[in-house]
Amino acid sequence: MDITDLEQADGELASLLRKCEAVFRGSKLSPSRQTLMVNRVAALQTAFELVAEAKLRRAT
């Protein structure tokens, strides 16, 4: 992936993460949906961090 792809992925992941966190905070989800959302947010955070690391490696 080049830096343009990484920047685009960074923006999209940040947007998805914000939306998922807003849904999680703002609604009353069933326990199974809460678990799903917690796992989804964790996965998005991991992906966001991996993209940030890849951007740092590209910059050096």
N, C-alpha and C positions, 0 to 999 in steps of 0.2 A: 504494500500500500504506500502511496506517496503521501506527502504532507497534506495535500488538498483532500484526499479521501479521509485522512485522520481528522482533519478539522471538521469535515462534514459529519463524520461519525460522532465526534465529540458533541457537536451541537444537537444532533438528533437524540443521542443518549441522555443528554442533560434535559432536553424537553420531555422525553418519556419519563425520566426519573421524577421530575417536578409534577407531572400529571398523575403518576401513580401515587406519589406521596400525598397529593391533594385529595385524591379519592380515598386513600386510607384514613386520612385525618377527618375528612368531611362527611363520611357516610357510615352508617351502621351496617357492616357486613356480617354475614353469617360466619361462624367460626371457621368453616372450611375455606370460605373466600378470604378471610383474614389471613389464614396461613398461606394461601396462594399469593396474596398481595405482598406479604412479608418476604416470601421467597423471591418474588419478582423484583421487588425493590433491591434486595441483596444482590441478585444477579446483575441488575442494571448498574449498581454501584461498583461491582467488580469489573464489569465491562468498561465503565467510565474510567476507572483507575488504570486498566490495561491500555486503553487508548492514550491516556496521559503519559504513561511510561513509554509507549511507542513513539509519541511525539518528542519526548525528551531524547530518546536514542537517535531520532532523525536529526535533531538540532545539533548534536555533537559530532 
